[in-house]
Amino acid sequence: MQLPRIVVAGNGQLGQMLQQAGAPMQLEVQPIHPIGETLVELRDDDVISVEIEHWPDNPVGNQLKGHANFRNASALHAVIDRQRQKSLLDRLDVPTAPWVALDSNAHDLGVALASLGDAAVVKARMGGYDGRGQWRWRGGDEVLAEWDRHCIAEAMIPFSHEVSLVGARNAAGEKVFYPLTRNWHQNGILRASITNLDRSEAQQQAAESWLGRIMDDQAYIGVMAMECFVVDGKLLVNELAPRVHNSGHWSQEGATISQFELHLRALADLPLIQPELRGEALMYNLLGRDWKDEWLGVTGLHVHWYGKEIRPGRKVGHANIVRPTRAQLIESLQQLRPLVDAGEEQVIDWCLEQLG
């Protein structure tokens, strides 16, 4: 069978890791920056996927979106606008935080925010990630004019922790899922993910049912991620990501099939089988720091370096740690802790707390 070339709109670390996952299967993966004036060479049988959800109108971006095999246009349209995304969840009876659209004058914005209770999170409808484009509001706070028509607001949820589910669907409607992964964010940026901690069958089944319902509704092909709050043992969906996701990076070494290979299998119509865990696994995001050779001395640790210019707070890589047992995973974290930069110990300590 002649395999298609997978063209990825975006040329960051996700496209790079998709390339790496495609090589052992002899599957060509070509990341292309979706902003440019000079049209790129595309083949009729190329399959177009994305590593970023949105880009401004421009010749190259429009060329990619206009290709006959551009995948998941409907899902991208629904998800890139948070108001449309929330409306999709409501239509499919997927539980999410109470929310309102902020689309009236400043006085009415205050009324709309107050309808959510004493506290809310205001989010830009489009754009914004890693904590950007979000504001916290409490009763009595000033209402900003920039929120009018460009934002939604969600009730502040008293959640105990956050989890995500990563799953994949192919064109035949077959679906597979990883275990729920527990995540910790700091200033809106994902710092660490630990898989297989939340072994609640009820939570796993509910999450798979919701994400499966969303993917079926959108005739989705590939990997999609769903972030959830855990409130009194039950899940509320926070956001969707129609692509491979940071919280699934642990699967590179922690599962028999990584999320990147799974995404390519679905797009290329290759067999979609259930990944199996290789042990206990976690992912630690590396932000704004130099490479350290000493990390390679930590048992079970695998570093993925992105080759980016180092800037404060920028994701420059991630480390996956996989060990056969939880006790051994704890040992590796204790081995890593003295090697991290000052201030990073709190990430390791959060992981140790969750595993303990």
Secondary structure as a PSIPRED ss2 file (coil, helix, strand):
# PSIPRED VFORMAT (PSIPRED V4.0)

   1 M C   1.000  0.000  0.000
   2 Q C   1.000  0.000  0.000
   3 L C   1.000  0.000  0.000
   4 P C   1.000  0.000  0.000
   5 R C   1.000  0.000  0.000
   6 I E   0.000  0.000  1.000
   7 V E   0.000  0.000  1.000
   8 V E   0.000  0.000  1.000
   9 A E   0.000  0.000  1.000
  10 G C   1.000  0.000  0.000
  11 N C   1.000  0.000  0.000
  12 G C   1.000  0.000  0.000
  13 Q H   0.000  1.000  0.000
  14 L H   0.000  1.000  0.000
  15 G H   0.000  1.000  0.000
  16 Q H   0.000  1.000  0.000
  17 M H   0.000  1.000  0.000
  18 L H   0.000  1.000  0.000
  19 Q H   0.000  1.000  0.000
  20 Q H   0.000  1.000  0.000
  21 A H   0.000  1.000  0.000
  22 G H   0.000  1.000  0.000
  23 A H   0.000  1.000  0.000
  24 P H   0.000  1.000  0.000
  25 M H   0.000  1.000  0.000
  26 Q C   1.000  0.000  0.000
  27 L C   1.000  0.000  0.000
  28 E C   1.000  0.000  0.000
  29 V E   0.000  0.000  1.000
  30 Q E   0.000  0.000  1.000
  31 P E   0.000  0.000  1.000
  32 I E   0.000  0.000  1.000
  33 H C   1.000  0.000  0.000
  34 P C   1.000  0.000  0.000
  35 I C   1.000  0.000  0.000
  36 G C   1.000  0.000  0.000
  37 E C   1.000  0.000  0.000
  38 T C   1.000  0.000  0.000
  39 L C   1.000  0.000  0.000
  40 V C   1.000  0.000  0.000
  41 E C   1.000  0.000  0.000
  42 L C   1.000  0.000  0.000
  43 R C   1.000  0.000  0.000
  44 D C   1.000  0.000  0.000
  45 D C   1.000  0.000  0.000
  46 D C   1.000  0.000  0.000
  47 V E   0.000  0.000  1.000
  48 I E   0.000  0.000  1.000
  49 S E   0.000  0.000  1.000
  50 V E   0.000  0.000  1.000
  51 E C   1.000  0.000  0.000
  52 I C   1.000  0.000  0.000
  53 E C   1.000  0.000  0.000
  54 H C   1.000  0.000  0.000
  55 W C   1.000  0.000  0.000
  56 P C   1.000  0.000  0.000
  57 D C   1.000  0.000  0.000
  58 N C   1.000  0.000  0.000
  59 P H   0.000  1.000  0.000
  60 V H   0.000  1.000  0.000
  61 G H   0.000  1.000  0.000
  62 N H   0.000  1.000  0.000
  63 Q H   0.000  1.000  0.000
  64 L H   0.000  1.000  0.000
  65 K H   0.000  1.000  0.000
  66 G C   1.000  0.000  0.000
  67 H C   1.000  0.000  0.000
  68 A C   1.000  0.000  0.000
  69 N C   1.000  0.000  0.000
  70 F E   0.000  0.000  1.000
  71 R C   1.000  0.000  0.000
  72 N C   1.000  0.000  0.000
  73 A H   0.000  1.000  0.000
  74 S H   0.000  1.000  0.000
  75 A H   0.000  1.000  0.000
  76 L H   0.000  1.000  0.000
  77 H H   0.000  1.000  0.000
  78 A H   0.000  1.000  0.000
  79 V H   0.000  1.000  0.000
  80 I H   0.000  1.000  0.000
  81 D C   1.000  0.000  0.000
  82 R H   0.000  1.000  0.000
  83 Q H   0.000  1.000  0.000
  84 R H   0.000  1.000  0.000
  85 Q H   0.000  1.000  0.000
  86 K H   0.000  1.000  0.000
  87 S H   0.000  1.000  0.000
  88 L H   0.000  1.000  0.000
  89 L H   0.000  1.000  0.000
  90 D H   0.000  1.000  0.000
  91 R H   0.000  1.000  0.000
  92 L C   1.000  0.000  0.000
  93 D C   1.000  0.000  0.000
  94 V C   1.000  0.000  0.000
  95 P C   1.000  0.000  0.000
  96 T E   0.000  0.000  1.000
  97 A C   1.000  0.000  0.000
  98 P C   1.000  0.000  0.000
  99 W E   0.000  0.000  1.000
 100 V E   0.000  0.000  1.000
 101 A E   0.000  0.000  1.000
 102 L E   0.000  0.000  1.000
 103 D C   1.000  0.000  0.000
 104 S C   1.000  0.000  0.000
 105 N C   1.000  0.000  0.000
 106 A H   0.000  1.000  0.000
 107 H H   0.000  1.000  0.000
 108 D H   0.000  1.000  0.000
 109 L H   0.000  1.000  0.000
 110 G H   0.000  1.000  0.000
 111 V H   0.000  1.000  0.000
 112 A H   0.000  1.000  0.000
 113 L H   0.000  1.000  0.000
 114 A H   0.000  1.000  0.000
 115 S C   1.000  0.000  0.000
 116 L C   1.000  0.000  0.000
 117 G C   1.000  0.000  0.000
 118 D C   1.000  0.000  0.000
 119 A E   0.000  0.000  1.000
 120 A E   0.000  0.000  1.000
 121 V E   0.000  0.000  1.000
 122 V E   0.000  0.000  1.000
 123 K E   0.000  0.000  1.000
 124 A E   0.000  0.000  1.000
 125 R C   1.000  0.000  0.000
 126 M C   1.000  0.000  0.000
 127 G C   1.000  0.000  0.000
 128 G C   1.000  0.000  0.000
 129 Y C   1.000  0.000  0.000
 130 D C   1.000  0.000  0.000
 131 G C   1.000  0.000  0.000
 132 R C   1.000  0.000  0.000
 133 G C   1.000  0.000  0.000
 134 Q E   0.000  0.000  1.000
 135 W E   0.000  0.000  1.000
 136 R E   0.000  0.000  1.000
 137 W E   0.000  0.000  1.000
 138 R E   0.000  0.000  1.000
 139 G C   1.000  0.000  0.000
 140 G C   1.000  0.000  0.000
 141 D C   1.000  0.000  0.000
 142 E C   1.000  0.000  0.000
 143 V C   1.000  0.000  0.000
 144 L C   1.000  0.000  0.000
 145 A H   0.000  1.000  0.000
 146 E H   0.000  1.000  0.000
 147 W H   0.000  1.000  0.000
 148 D C   1.000  0.000  0.000
 149 R C   1.000  0.000  0.000
 150 H C   1.000  0.000  0.000
 151 C E   0.000  0.000  1.000
 152 I E   0.000  0.000  1.000
 153 A E   0.000  0.000  1.000
 154 E E   0.000  0.000  1.000
 155 A E   0.000  0.000  1.000
 156 M C   1.000  0.000  0.000
 157 I C   1.000  0.000  0.000
 158 P C   1.000  0.000  0.000
 159 F C   1.000  0.000  0.000
 160 S C   1.000  0.000  0.000
 161 H E   0.000  0.000  1.000
 162 E E   0.000  0.000  1.000
 163 V E   0.000  0.000  1.000
 164 S E   0.000  0.000  1.000
 165 L E   0.000  0.000  1.000
 166 V E   0.000  0.000  1.000
 167 G E   0.000  0.000  1.000
 168 A E   0.000  0.000  1.000
 169 R E   0.000  0.000  1.000
 170 N C   1.000  0.000  0.000
 171 A C   1.000  0.000  0.000
 172 A C   1.000  0.000  0.000
 173 G C   1.000  0.000  0.000
 174 E C   1.000  0.000  0.000
 175 K E   0.000  0.000  1.000
 176 V E   0.000  0.000  1.000
 177 F E   0.000  0.000  1.000
 178 Y C   1.000  0.000  0.000
 179 P C   1.000  0.000  0.000
 180 L C   1.000  0.000  0.000
 181 T E   0.000  0.000  1.000
 182 R E   0.000  0.000  1.000
 183 N E   0.000  0.000  1.000
 184 W E   0.000  0.000  1.000
 185 H E   0.000  0.000  1.000
 186 Q E   0.000  0.000  1.000
 187 N C   1.000  0.000  0.000
 188 G C   1.000  0.000  0.000
 189 I E   0.000  0.000  1.000
 190 L E   0.000  0.000  1.000
 191 R E   0.000  0.000  1.000
 192 A E   0.000  0.000  1.000
 193 S E   0.000  0.000  1.000
 194 I E   0.000  0.000  1.000
 195 T E   0.000  0.000  1.000
 196 N C   1.000  0.000  0.000
 197 L C   1.000  0.000  0.000
 198 D C   1.000  0.000  0.000
 199 R C   1.000  0.000  0.000
 200 S C   1.000  0.000  0.000
 201 E H   0.000  1.000  0.000
 202 A H   0.000  1.000  0.000
 203 Q H   0.000  1.000  0.000
 204 Q H   0.000  1.000  0.000
 205 Q H   0.000  1.000  0.000
 206 A H   0.000  1.000  0.000
 207 A H   0.000  1.000  0.000
 208 E H   0.000  1.000  0.000
 209 S H   0.000  1.000  0.000
 210 W H   0.000  1.000  0.000
 211 L H   0.000  1.000  0.000
 212 G H   0.000  1.000  0.000
 213 R H   0.000  1.000  0.000
 214 I H   0.000  1.000  0.000
 215 M H   0.000  1.000  0.000
 216 D H   0.000  1.000  0.000
 217 D H   0.000  1.000  0.000
 218 Q C   1.000  0.000  0.000
 219 A C   1.000  0.000  0.000
 220 Y C   1.000  0.000  0.000
 221 I C   1.000  0.000  0.000
 222 G E   0.000  0.000  1.000
 223 V E   0.000  0.000  1.000
 224 M E   0.000  0.000  1.000
 225 A E   0.000  0.000  1.000
 226 M E   0.000  0.000  1.000
 227 E E   0.000  0.000  1.000
 228 C E   0.000  0.000  1.000
 229 F E   0.000  0.000  1.000
 230 V E   0.000  0.000  1.000
 231 V E   0.000  0.000  1.000
 232 D C   1.000  0.000  0.000
 233 G C   1.000  0.000  0.000
 234 K E   0.000  0.000  1.000
 235 L E   0.000  0.000  1.000
 236 L E   0.000  0.000  1.000
 237 V E   0.000  0.000  1.000
 238 N E   0.000  0.000  1.000
 239 E E   0.000  0.000  1.000
 240 L E   0.000  0.000  1.000
 241 A E   0.000  0.000  1.000
 242 P C   1.000  0.000  0.000
 243 R C   1.000  0.000  0.000
 244 V C   1.000  0.000  0.000
 245 H C   1.000  0.000  0.000
 246 N H   0.000  1.000  0.000
 247 S H   0.000  1.000  0.000
 248 G H   0.000  1.000  0.000
 249 H C   1.000  0.000  0.000
 250 W C   1.000  0.000  0.000
 251 S H   0.000  1.000  0.000
 252 Q H   0.000  1.000  0.000
 253 E H   0.000  1.000  0.000
 254 G H   0.000  1.000  0.000
 255 A E   0.000  0.000  1.000
 256 T C   1.000  0.000  0.000
 257 I C   1.000  0.000  0.000
 258 S C   1.000  0.000  0.000
 259 Q H   0.000  1.000  0.000
 260 F H   0.000  1.000  0.000
 261 E H   0.000  1.000  0.000
 262 L H   0.000  1.000  0.000
 263 H H   0.000  1.000  0.000
 264 L H   0.000  1.000  0.000
 265 R H   0.000  1.000  0.000
 266 A H   0.000  1.000  0.000
 267 L H   0.000  1.000  0.000
 268 A C   1.000  0.000  0.000
 269 D C   1.000  0.000  0.000
 270 L C   1.000  0.000  0.000
 271 P C   1.000  0.000  0.000
 272 L C   1.000  0.000  0.000
 273 I C   1.000  0.000  0.000
 274 Q C   1.000  0.000  0.000
 275 P C   1.000  0.000  0.000
 276 E C   1.000  0.000  0.000
 277 L E   0.000  0.000  1.000
 278 R C   1.000  0.000  0.000
 279 G C   1.000  0.000  0.000
 280 E E   0.000  0.000  1.000
 281 A E   0.000  0.000  1.000
 282 L E   0.000  0.000  1.000
 283 M E   0.000  0.000  1.000
 284 Y E   0.000  0.000  1.000
 285 N E   0.000  0.000  1.000
 286 L E   0.000  0.000  1.000
 287 L E   0.000  0.000  1.000
 288 G C   1.000  0.000  0.000
 289 R C   1.000  0.000  0.000
 290 D C   1.000  0.000  0.000
 291 W C   1.000  0.000  0.000
 292 K C   1.000  0.000  0.000
 293 D H   0.000  1.000  0.000
 294 E H   0.000  1.000  0.000
 295 W H   0.000  1.000  0.000
 296 L H   0.000  1.000  0.000
 297 G H   0.000  1.000  0.000
 298 V C   1.000  0.000  0.000
 299 T C   1.000  0.000  0.000
 300 G C   1.000  0.000  0.000
 301 L E   0.000  0.000  1.000
 302 H E   0.000  0.000  1.000
 303 V E   0.000  0.000  1.000
 304 H E   0.000  0.000  1.000
 305 W E   0.000  0.000  1.000
 306 Y C   1.000  0.000  0.000
 307 G C   1.000  0.000  0.000
 308 K C   1.000  0.000  0.000
 309 E C   1.000  0.000  0.000
 310 I C   1.000  0.000  0.000
 311 R C   1.000  0.000  0.000
 312 P C   1.000  0.000  0.000
 313 G C   1.000  0.000  0.000
 314 R C   1.000  0.000  0.000
 315 K E   0.000  0.000  1.000
 316 V E   0.000  0.000  1.000
 317 G E   0.000  0.000  1.000
 318 H E   0.000  0.000  1.000
 319 A E   0.000  0.000  1.000
 320 N E   0.000  0.000  1.000
 321 I E   0.000  0.000  1.000
 322 V E   0.000  0.000  1.000
 323 R E   0.000  0.000  1.000
 324 P C   1.000  0.000  0.000
 325 T C   1.000  0.000  0.000
 326 R H   0.000  1.000  0.000
 327 A H   0.000  1.000  0.000
 328 Q H   0.000  1.000  0.000
 329 L H   0.000  1.000  0.000
 330 I H   0.000  1.000  0.000
 331 E H   0.000  1.000  0.000
 332 S H   0.000  1.000  0.000
 333 L H   0.000  1.000  0.000
 334 Q H   0.000  1.000  0.000
 335 Q H   0.000  1.000  0.000
 336 L H   0.000  1.000  0.000
 337 R H   0.000  1.000  0.000
 338 P H   0.000  1.000  0.000
 339 L H   0.000  1.000  0.000
 340 V C   1.000  0.000  0.000
 341 D C   1.000  0.000  0.000
 342 A C   1.000  0.000  0.000
 343 G C   1.000  0.000  0.000
 344 E C   1.000  0.000  0.000
 345 E H   0.000  1.000  0.000
 346 Q H   0.000  1.000  0.000
 347 V H   0.000  1.000  0.000
 348 I H   0.000  1.000  0.000
 349 D H   0.000  1.000  0.000
 350 W H   0.000  1.000  0.000
 351 C H   0.000  1.000  0.000
 352 L H   0.000  1.000  0.000
 353 E H   0.000  1.000  0.000
 354 Q H   0.000  1.000  0.000
 355 L H   0.000  1.000  0.000
 356 G C   1.000  0.000  0.000
